[in-house]
Amino acid sequence: MTGGNKSTIAAIDLTRFLCALMVLAHHYAAMFALRPDTFLHLAGPDVTLASDWAWWSWPGWVGVELFFVISGYVIAMSAANSRPRAFLKRRLLRLAPVAWICSSLTAVVLATTAVWPIDEVAVRWLTSLLFWPSRPQIDGSYWSLGLEVNFYLLIALQLGWRGGGGRAVERTGMALAIVGAVYWLLRIDGLLPPSDRTVDLLLLPYGEFFATGIALSGLHASGWTTLRGSMLLLGLASSTAEILSQSEFFTNGLGLSPQPWLPLSIFAVGVTAIGAAKWLQAPLTRVFGIRLIAFAGLMTYPLYLIHHYMGAVLIVALLRRGVEDHVAMVSAAAVMLVLAAAITGLAERPARRALDRLISRRVAGRDGAPGAPLPTR
């Protein structure tokens, strides 16, 4: 989709786009510059990168937490009147084609480097195509897709239970908020160790972000209820605990002084923008235009998937050709933006249509059930 439509929520799409830029800045200007174990140093063990932008870019990781809040918000809207199969089909059409395109592009780029042998690149590529969350992916940024998929499956299970609907989604959100609160209470008390991949995939450390988004979506749609208010308060409390934990992890790992107020402030601004989406719609569309906002929102997903390892390879190539550090970082970011725009404008919709036709033919041939409409978000 290259144009706007009535389903575009300006604050959501612009916040999503800014979050992708924050994650990109975090990787390029902080992680690549200060951590010796990043992909940049695998691709170019002989290169160094200036670290004087790390002071403002290091908290960009909180963009992923905001992605989860946005996902909860959007899924609560799209799933409220859906049946499980239609809901899962829309999620598949939204998630898979772009991931397949981006993982294939990344695999081609990595195949030209000597970081991994071709067989490992092939295995990682296949793992990413299959959304196999417990195996190493073609790019480090794919770690969050497993959490998204498990959240979708959880919502689909609730939609198939007791008639589904918006109440089913809110029940799921409340359960995630309660589990997140219990998890972080136990973590803070030292009764649980730091999470591993299995714990992450169970949504224990991150479910509260989805719950926060579900609560905000319900408040937007039909106002305050005790359930939504409780869900929001629990979600925000647990989100604060997770952000404080991650802040300590990143500042220690990057050798920076603790500054938890920075990611907390960014998160607060993002959540406020999401919660105020109804009131921000008119001024934002008046300033930026609905078509540009919608396109920026769609660009977010491919930008997030391609910027990390492909960006590292490009930065290394530029540094080895004598390009100044900051120019190399900005140039790589610009190339990733252009590539993400090309994927969004030229490749995504045809790929989704092709997958939609394939699924619809198979479903119609089996039981004649109508397919879900092509998703816009």
C-alpha positions as CSV (number, residue, x, y, z in Angstrom):
1,M,0.0,0.0,0.0
2,T,1.4,3.3,-1.0
3,G,-1.4,5.6,-0.1
4,G,-3.4,6.4,3.0
5,N,-6.8,5.1,4.0
6,K,-9.4,5.5,6.7
7,S,-7.8,2.9,8.9
8,T,-4.6,4.9,9.2
9,I,-3.9,6.2,12.7
10,A,-1.4,9.0,12.4
11,A,0.1,8.9,15.9
12,I,0.5,5.1,15.7
13,D,2.3,5.1,12.3
14,L,4.5,8.1,13.1
15,T,5.5,6.6,16.5
16,R,6.2,3.3,14.8
17,F,8.5,5.0,12.3
18,L,10.3,7.0,14.9
19,C,10.8,3.8,16.9
20,A,12.5,2.1,13.9
21,L,14.8,5.1,13.6
22,M,15.7,4.9,17.3
23,V,16.6,1.3,17.0
24,L,18.7,2.0,14.0
25,A,20.5,4.8,15.8
26,H,21.0,2.5,18.8
27,H,22.7,-0.1,16.7
28,Y,24.8,2.2,14.6
29,A,26.0,4.9,17.0
30,A,26.0,3.0,20.3
31,M,26.3,-0.8,19.9
32,F,28.5,-0.8,16.9
33,A,30.8,1.8,18.4
34,L,31.1,0.5,22.0
35,R,30.5,-3.2,22.0
36,P,33.3,-5.5,20.5
37,D,30.9,-8.4,20.0
38,T,28.5,-6.9,17.6
39,F,28.0,-7.9,14.0
40,L,30.0,-4.9,12.8
41,H,33.1,-6.4,14.3
42,L,32.4,-9.8,12.9
43,A,32.1,-8.2,9.5
44,G,35.1,-6.0,10.0
45,P,37.3,-7.0,12.9
46,D,39.9,-4.4,11.8
47,V,37.5,-1.4,11.9
48,T,36.6,1.0,14.7
49,L,33.8,3.4,14.8
50,A,33.5,6.8,16.6
51,S,31.4,6.6,19.8
52,D,30.7,10.3,20.4
53,W,27.0,9.8,19.4
54,A,26.5,7.1,21.9
55,W,25.3,9.4,24.6
56,W,22.0,10.2,22.8
57,S,21.6,7.0,20.8
58,W,22.1,4.3,23.4
59,P,18.4,4.3,24.7
60,G,17.1,3.7,21.2
61,W,16.5,0.0,22.2
62,V,13.3,1.1,23.9
63,G,11.8,1.5,20.4
64,V,11.3,-2.3,20.4
65,E,9.3,-2.1,23.7
66,L,7.1,0.6,22.1
67,F,6.7,-1.7,19.0
68,F,5.1,-4.2,21.4
69,V,2.8,-1.6,22.8
70,I,1.7,-0.6,19.3
71,S,1.2,-4.2,18.4
72,G,-1.1,-4.7,21.3
73,Y,-3.0,-1.6,20.3
74,V,-3.4,-2.5,16.7
75,I,-4.2,-6.2,17.3
76,A,-6.9,-5.3,19.8
77,M,-8.6,-3.2,17.1
78,S,-8.2,-5.8,14.2
79,A,-9.1,-8.9,16.3
80,A,-12.1,-7.6,18.1
81,N,-14.6,-8.7,15.3
82,S,-12.5,-11.5,13.8
83,R,-12.7,-15.2,13.7
84,P,-9.4,-17.0,14.5
85,R,-8.7,-18.2,11.0
86,A,-9.3,-14.8,9.4
87,F,-7.3,-13.1,12.1
88,L,-4.3,-15.5,11.6
89,K,-4.5,-15.1,7.8
90,R,-4.3,-11.3,8.1
91,R,-1.3,-11.6,10.4
92,L,0.4,-14.0,8.1
93,L,-0.2,-11.7,5.1
94,R,1.2,-8.7,7.1
95,L,4.2,-10.5,8.5
96,A,5.4,-13.1,6.1
97,P,5.9,-11.5,2.7
98,V,8.1,-8.6,4.0
99,A,10.1,-11.0,6.2
100,W,10.7,-13.3,3.3
101,I,11.8,-10.4,1.1
102,C,14.1,-8.9,3.7
103,S,15.6,-12.2,4.9
104,S,16.4,-13.1,1.2
105,L,18.1,-9.7,0.6
106,T,20.1,-10.0,3.9
107,A,21.1,-13.6,2.9
108,V,22.4,-12.4,-0.5
109,V,24.5,-9.6,1.2
110,L,25.9,-11.9,3.9
111,A,26.8,-14.5,1.3
112,T,29.2,-12.0,-0.2
113,T,31.0,-11.6,3.1
114,A,33.3,-14.0,4.9
115,V,31.5,-13.7,8.3
116,W,29.7,-17.0,8.0
117,P,30.1,-19.9,5.5
118,I,27.5,-20.2,2.9
119,D,25.8,-23.2,4.6
120,E,25.3,-21.3,7.8
121,V,23.9,-18.3,5.8
122,A,21.5,-20.8,4.1
123,V,20.4,-22.4,7.4
124,R,19.8,-19.0,9.0
125,W,17.9,-17.8,5.9
126,L,15.7,-20.9,6.0
127,T,15.1,-20.5,9.7
128,S,13.9,-16.9,9.1
129,L,11.6,-18.0,6.3
130,L,10.0,-20.5,8.6
131,F,9.7,-18.1,11.6
132,W,11.5,-20.7,13.7
133,P,12.1,-18.6,16.8
134,S,14.4,-20.8,18.8
135,R,17.1,-20.9,16.2
136,P,19.6,-18.2,15.1
137,Q,18.1,-15.9,12.5
138,I,19.5,-14.3,9.4
139,D,19.6,-11.0,11.3
140,G,19.7,-10.2,15.0
141,S,16.6,-7.9,14.8
142,Y,14.4,-10.9,14.0
143,W,14.5,-11.9,17.7
144,S,11.3,-9.9,18.3
145,L,9.3,-11.7,15.6
146,G,9.0,-14.9,17.6
147,L,7.4,-12.9,20.4
148,E,5.0,-11.2,18.0
149,V,4.0,-14.5,16.5
150,N,3.3,-16.1,19.9
151,F,1.2,-13.1,20.9
152,Y,-0.9,-13.5,17.7
153,L,-1.3,-17.2,18.5
154,L,-2.4,-16.4,22.0
155,I,-5.0,-13.9,20.7
156,A,-6.2,-16.5,18.1
157,L,-6.7,-19.1,20.9
158,Q,-8.8,-16.6,22.8
159,L,-10.8,-15.7,19.8
160,G,-11.8,-19.3,19.4
161,W,-12.9,-19.6,23.0
162,R,-16.3,-18.5,24.2
163,G,-17.1,-16.6,21.0
164,G,-14.1,-14.4,20.9
165,G,-14.7,-10.7,20.4
166,G,-13.2,-7.7,22.1
167,R,-13.8,-9.2,25.5
168,A,-11.6,-12.1,24.6
169,V,-8.8,-9.8,23.6
170,E,-9.1,-7.8,26.8
171,R,-9.1,-11.1,28.8
172,T,-5.8,-12.0,27.1
173,G,-4.4,-8.5,27.9
174,M,-5.3,-8.7,31.5
175,A,-3.7,-12.2,31.8
176,L,-0.5,-10.8,30.2
177,A,-0.5,-7.8,32.6
178,I,-1.0,-10.0,35.7
179,V,1.7,-12.5,34.6
180,G,4.1,-9.7,33.8
181,A,3.6,-8.1,37.2
182,V,4.2,-11.4,39.0
183,Y,7.2,-12.1,36.8
184,W,8.9,-8.8,37.5
185,L,8.1,-8.9,41.2
186,L,9.9,-12.3,41.4
187,R,12.8,-10.9,39.3
188,I,13.2,-7.8,41.5
189,D,13.1,-10.0,44.6
190,G,15.9,-12.2,43.1
191,L,13.7,-15.3,43.0
192,L,14.1,-15.6,39.2
193,P,17.2,-15.5,37.1
194,P,17.6,-13.3,34.0
195,S,15.4,-14.5,31.2
196,D,16.5,-16.8,28.4
197,R,15.1,-17.3,24.9
198,T,12.4,-19.8,26.1
199,V,11.2,-17.4,28.8
200,D,11.1,-14.5,26.3
201,L,9.0,-16.6,23.9
202,L,6.6,-17.3,26.7
203,L,6.1,-13.5,26.8
204,L,6.9,-13.4,30.5
205,P,9.3,-10.4,30.4
206,Y,7.4,-8.6,27.6
207,G,3.7,-9.4,27.8
208,E,3.0,-6.3,29.8
209,F,3.8,-4.1,26.8
210,F,1.2,-5.9,24.7
211,A,-1.2,-5.5,27.6
212,T,-0.6,-1.8,27.8
213,G,-1.4,-1.5,24.1
214,I,-4.6,-3.5,24.5
215,A,-5.7,-1.3,27.4
216,L,-5.0,1.9,25.4
217,S,-6.9,0.6,22.4
218,G,-9.9,-0.2,24.6
219,L,-9.8,3.2,26.2
220,H,-9.6,4.8,22.7
221,A,-12.5,2.7,21.4
222,S,-15.1,2.9,24.2
223,G,-13.7,4.6,27.2
224,W,-12.7,3.7,30.8
225,T,-13.6,0.5,32.5
226,T,-12.2,-1.1,35.7
227,L,-10.7,-3.9,33.6
228,R,-8.9,-1.5,31.2
229,G,-7.7,0.8,34.0
230,S,-6.3,-2.1,36.0
231,M,-4.7,-3.6,32.9
232,L,-3.1,-0.2,32.1
233,L,-1.7,0.3,35.6
234,L,-0.3,-3.2,35.8
235,G,1.1,-3.0,32.3
236,L,2.8,0.4,32.9
237,A,4.2,-0.8,36.3
238,S,5.7,-3.9,34.8
239,S,6.9,-2.0,31.8
240,T,8.8,0.3,34.0
241,A,10.5,-2.6,35.8
242,E,11.5,-4.1,32.4
243,I,12.9,-0.8,31.1
244,L,14.9,-0.2,34.3
245,S,16.4,-3.7,34.0
246,Q,17.3,-3.2,30.4
247,S,18.7,0.2,31.1
248,E,21.1,-1.3,33.6
249,F,22.0,-4.1,31.2
250,F,22.8,-1.7,28.3
251,T,24.6,1.0,30.3
252,N,26.8,-1.7,31.9
253,G,27.4,-3.4,28.6
254,L,28.3,-0.2,26.8
255,G,30.4,1.3,29.7
256,L,28.1,4.3,30.2
257,S,26.9,5.9,33.4
258,P,23.4,4.7,34.5
259,Q,20.7,7.0,33.0
260,P,17.4,5.1,33.4
261,W,15.4,8.4,33.1
262,L,16.3,8.6,29.3
263,P,14.6,5.4,28.1
264,L,11.8,5.9,30.7
265,S,11.1,9.4,29.3
266,I,11.2,8.1,25.7
267,F,8.8,5.3,26.6
268,A,6.5,7.8,28.4
269,V,6.3,10.1,25.4
270,G,5.6,7.2,23.1
271,V,2.8,5.8,25.3
272,T,1.3,9.2,25.6
273,A,1.3,9.7,21.9
274,I,-0.3,6.3,21.4
275,G,-2.9,7.0,24.1
276,A,-3.7,10.5,22.6
277,A,-4.0,9.1,19.0
278,K,-7.6,10.2,18.8
279,W,-6.8,13.8,19.5
280,L,-3.6,13.9,17.4
281,Q,-5.2,12.5,14.3
282,A,-6.3,15.8,12.8
283,P,-3.2,18.0,13.5
284,L,-0.8,15.2,12.4
285,T,-2.6,14.5,9.1
286,R,-2.9,18.3,8.5
287,V,0.9,18.7,8.9
288,F,2.2,15.6,7.2
289,G,-0.6,14.3,5.1
290,I,-2.3,10.9,5.5
291,R,-0.6,9.2,2.5
292,L,2.9,10.1,3.8
293,I,2.1,9.0,7.3
294,A,0.6,5.7,6.1
295,F,3.7,5.0,3.9
296,A,6.1,5.8,6.8
297,G,4.2,3.4,9.0
298,L,4.5,0.6,6.4
299,M,8.2,1.3,5.9
300,T,8.8,0.6,9.5
301,Y,8.7,-3.2,9.3
302,P,11.2,-3.6,6.4
303,L,13.5,-0.9,7.8
304,Y,13.6,-2.7,11.1
305,L,14.4,-6.1,9.5
306,I,17.2,-4.9,7.1
307,H,19.0,-2.2,9.0
308,H,21.1,-4.2,11.4
309,Y,23.4,-6.7,9.6
310,M,23.1,-5.2,6.2
311,G,23.8,-1.8,7.7
312,A,26.9,-3.2,9.4
313,V,28.3,-4.6,6.2
314,L,27.8,-1.3,4.4
315,I,29.4,0.7,7.3
316,V,32.4,-1.6,7.2
317,A,32.7,-1.2,3.4
318,L,32.6,2.6,3.7
319,L,35.1,2.7,6.6
320,R,37.5,0.6,4.7
321,R,37.3,3.0,1.8
322,G,38.2,5.9,4.0
323,V,34.8,7.4,4.6
324,E,34.6,9.4,7.8
325,D,32.8,7.5,10.7
326,H,29.7,9.8,11.0
327,V,29.3,10.0,7.3
328,A,29.4,6.2,7.1
329,M,26.7,5.8,9.7
330,V,24.4,8.5,8.1
331,S,25.0,7.1,4.6
332,A,24.2,3.5,5.7
333,A,21.0,4.8,7.4
334,A,20.0,6.7,4.2
335,V,20.6,3.6,2.1
336,M,18.5,1.5,4.5
337,L,15.7,4.1,4.3
338,V,15.7,4.1,0.5
339,L,15.7,0.3,0.4
340,A,12.9,0.0,2.9
341,A,10.9,2.5,0.8
342,A,11.5,0.5,-2.3
343,I,10.4,-2.8,-0.6
344,T,7.2,-1.0,0.7
345,G,6.4,0.8,-2.6
346,L,7.3,-1.9,-5.1
347,A,7.5,-5.4,-3.6
348,E,5.4,-5.7,-0.5
349,R,1.9,-5.4,-1.9
350,P,2.5,-7.7,-4.9
351,A,4.0,-10.3,-2.6
352,R,1.1,-10.1,-0.2
353,R,-1.4,-10.4,-3.1
354,A,0.4,-13.5,-4.4
355,L,0.4,-15.1,-1.0
356,D,-3.3,-14.1,-0.5
357,R,-4.2,-15.8,-3.8
358,L,-2.3,-19.0,-2.8
359,I,-4.0,-19.2,0.6
360,S,-7.4,-18.4,-0.7
361,R,-7.2,-21.1,-3.4
362,R,-6.1,-23.7,-0.9
363,V,-8.8,-22.7,1.6
364,A,-11.6,-22.5,-1.0
365,G,-10.5,-25.9,-2.4
366,R,-10.8,-27.4,1.0
367,D,-14.0,-26.0,2.5
368,G,-15.2,-23.1,0.5
369,A,-14.7,-20.6,3.3
370,P,-14.1,-17.0,2.3
371,G,-10.7,-15.5,2.8
372,A,-9.9,-12.5,5.0
373,P,-9.4,-9.2,3.3
374,L,-5.9,-8.0,2.5
375,P,-4.6,-6.3,5.7
376,T,-3.6,-2.6,5.8
377,R,-1.5,-2.9,8.9
